[in-house]
Amino acid sequence: MFGSLVPWRRRESHITPGSALTEFRKEMDDLFNSFFGEIAPPMERFFGAGFAPDFDISESDKEVIVKGDLPGVNPSDVEISLTGNTLTIRGEKKEEKEERGENVYRMERRYGGFSRVFTLPCDVQEDKVEAGYKNGVLTVKLPKTESSMRKTIRIDVH
């Protein structure tokens, strides 16, 4: 009647930062904290906590620039991939624990893996992508293809 039963296991959350579910989770956190104060358990216990870095995407005439705040992330723990006009940035912020008899009452720093996927506004030259990391900021420069660059046409008025 029941077929095969599969034991329930807690799985890692696959909520992507910036999604509607993430925004809903933040609103619920705010609601619980405003109603119950600090005694309310954070919703992360139910949805899984993680590190979710912020990114900015800008565009110039010649390139698309993606910048992300990755403080405390080792550059060797970051993977950048480009497929067509989809840029994926994955990484992990590792926790370093050093205990010297101190009692920790609250820890608000986030650790864990992250994955961000961005659809680029134009086609880019995949073989000329450059990435750099300085002072906790990842910068990815993606040169546009010739056909994606803006062309200005002057109109002569007589």
N, C-alpha and C positions, 0 to 999 in steps of 0.2 A: 504494500500500500504506500509506504513512504519512500521506496527506492533507497538510495544510499544517502546516509547522513554525513555531512561535512562539519567538523567541529568549527565553532566560531573562533576567529583569531582577530585580535586588534590589528588593524592595518594602518600604515602611515597615511596621513592625509594628503590628498593630491589637489588641494585648493590652491589655485594660482593667485598670486598677489594682484590686486586690481580687479578681480572678478566680482560679479554681483554677490556671490556667496561670501567672499572675503569682506566686502563692504557690509553685508548683513551681519556677519560675525562681529565686526567692530561696533556696529550700532547696538547689538545685544550686549557686548561687553560694557559699553558705556551705560546702557540701561540698568544692568545688574549692579554695576559699581555705584551708580547714583542712588539706587534704591537701597541696596544692602551695605554700601560702603566697602571697605577693603576686605571684609570677611567673606565676600562672595568669591567662589572659585572662578578663576578666569576661564573663559570659554575654550581657551587653548587646550585644556585638559580633554575636552570632548572632540575638538577638531584637529588636534596636533599642533604643537608649536614649531616654529621654524624661523629662519632668518629670511627676510624678504627685502632685498635692497631696492632703492628707488633709482630710476633711470630717466634721463632726459634724451630726447631725440630732436635734433635740429637739422636743417638743410640749408646749404649754400648753393651757389650756382654750379659748383663743381663736385660737391660731395655731401654725403649724409654722415652726421656725427652722432654717435651714441655714447653718452657718458653715464656711468653708474657709480654710486657711492658704495664702496666695498671695504670699509674700515675693518682692519683685523683679519682680512682674508688674504691668505698667501697666494700670490699670482700663479703659482704652480698648481693650485687647487681650482683654477678657473678654466673652463673649456668653452671655446667660441666656435660655432659652426654656422655656415651659410648655405642654404639650399634655395636656389632661385632668389626670390625677394623676401625670404623668411630667415631672420637672424635669431639664433638660439644661443643664450648665454647661461651656462650651468656652472655651479661651483659649490663650495662648502666652506662654512666658517666653523672652525674647530674650536672647541672649548679647552682652555688650558686651566686646570685647577691646581691651585697651590693653597693648601690649608695649613695654617699655623696656629691652631687653637682658637680661631675666631669663629663666632657664631654668625651665620648668615641668616638674616631675617627676611630679606627680600632680594631676589635677583631678577633684574629687568633686561639684562643683555640677552640677545637672541643668538642662538647657535643652531647650526644644522645646514642641510642642503637647500639649495634654491635652484630654480629653473625659470627663466623668463624667455618668452618667445615674442618677437616683434615682426610685424609685416612692414617692410620698408616701402616708402612712398614711390619708389622708382627702381629701375634696374641699375645694378652696380657692377663694377668690374671685379669679379670674384678673385682674380689672381693678384689684385693690387690692394687688397684690404690690409690695413695696418692696425695693430692694437698696442696700447701702452698702459702702464700702471704706475702712478706716481701719487704719493701722499694719500693712499686709500681710495683714489679715484681711477676707475678703468675708463679709458677712452678708446673707442673703435672708430676709425675713419674708413669710410666706404666710398671710394671714388665712383661717380656716376659714369654710365656708358655715354658715348657720344650722342646717341639718340635720346637719352634722358635729360641732357643738359638743356637749359632754357635758351631759346634763341630769340634775339630781339630783331625785329624787322622795323626799319624806319619807313615812314610814309611821307613822301614829299608832297607838300601842298603847294599848288600853283596859284 
